[in-house]
């Protein structure tokens, strides 16, 4: 993914964060999807987003092969989805 794509995704994240939680300072905590998350700075967001997308792709691949879902990997995916304000996909019922 290019830097420009990350910047666009981050801008959408900031707009969504502000719509959902108001104008908070960076690293100020809020509750989201049952998780305590923080408004992330660009570098922190890109790190979480990249990890989120890697796990999401891994889960798609695993589930398409009919394998079982590891609870810890799913927990990490759900937690990361909260951080990046994305709705986690339900890979268990695909």
C-alpha positions in Angstrom: 0.0 0.0 0.0 1.3 3.4 -0.9 1.9 6.3 1.4 -0.9 8.3 -0.4 -3.3 5.4 0.3 -2.4 5.4 4.0 -2.9 9.2 4.2 -6.4 8.9 2.6 -7.3 6.1 5.0 -6.0 8.0 8.0 -8.0 11.1 7.0 -11.1 9.0 6.8 -10.2 7.5 10.2 -9.8 11.0 11.7 -13.2 12.2 10.3 -14.9 9.1 11.6 -13.2 9.3 15.0 -14.4 13.0 15.4 -17.9 12.1 14.2 -18.1 9.3 16.7 -16.3 10.8 19.7 -15.9 14.5 19.2 -12.7 16.5 19.0 -10.4 14.6 21.4 -6.7 15.0 21.9 -4.3 12.3 20.5 -4.0 9.3 22.8 -7.1 10.3 24.8 -9.0 7.1 25.6 -12.6 6.2 24.7 -14.8 3.1 24.7 -15.5 1.5 21.3 -16.8 -2.1 20.6 -16.2 -2.9 24.2 -12.5 -1.9 24.0 -10.7 1.0 25.4 -9.1 2.7 22.4 -7.2 6.0 21.8 -7.2 8.6 19.0 -4.0 7.6 17.1 -1.4 9.7 15.5 -0.5 8.9 11.9 2.4 6.5 12.5 0.5 4.6 15.2 -2.5 4.3 13.0 -0.5 3.0 10.0 1.0 0.3 12.3 -2.4 -0.8 13.6 -4.0 -0.6 10.1 -1.2 -2.7 8.5 -1.5 -5.3 11.2 -5.3 -5.3 11.0 -5.2 -5.8 7.2 -2.6 -8.6 7.5 -4.7 -10.5 10.0 -7.9 -9.9 8.0 -6.2 -11.3 4.9 -4.9 -14.3 6.8 -8.3 -15.0 8.2 -9.9 -14.9 4.7 -7.4 -17.3 3.5 -7.7 -19.7 6.4 -11.5 -19.7 6.4 -11.7 -20.2 2.6 -9.7 -23.4 3.0 -12.2 -24.7 5.6 -9.8 -24.5 8.5 -10.8 -23.6 12.0 -10.4 -20.2 13.5 -7.9 -19.7 16.2 -9.5 -17.8 19.2 -6.4 -15.7 19.9 -6.0 -14.6 16.2 -9.7 -13.7 16.1 -9.4 -11.8 19.4 -6.4 -9.8 18.0 -8.4 -9.1 14.8 -11.4 -7.8 16.8 -9.2 -5.6 19.0 -7.4 -4.1 16.0 -10.7 -3.5 14.2 -11.8 -1.4 17.2 -8.5 0.6 17.1 -8.9 1.5 13.4 -12.7 2.0 13.7 -13.6 -0.8 11.3 -16.4 -3.3 11.8 -14.8 -6.8 12.1 -16.0 -9.3 9.6 -17.5 -12.5 11.0 -15.2 -15.2 9.6 -16.8 -17.9 11.7 -20.1 -17.8 9.8 -18.7 -17.2 6.3 
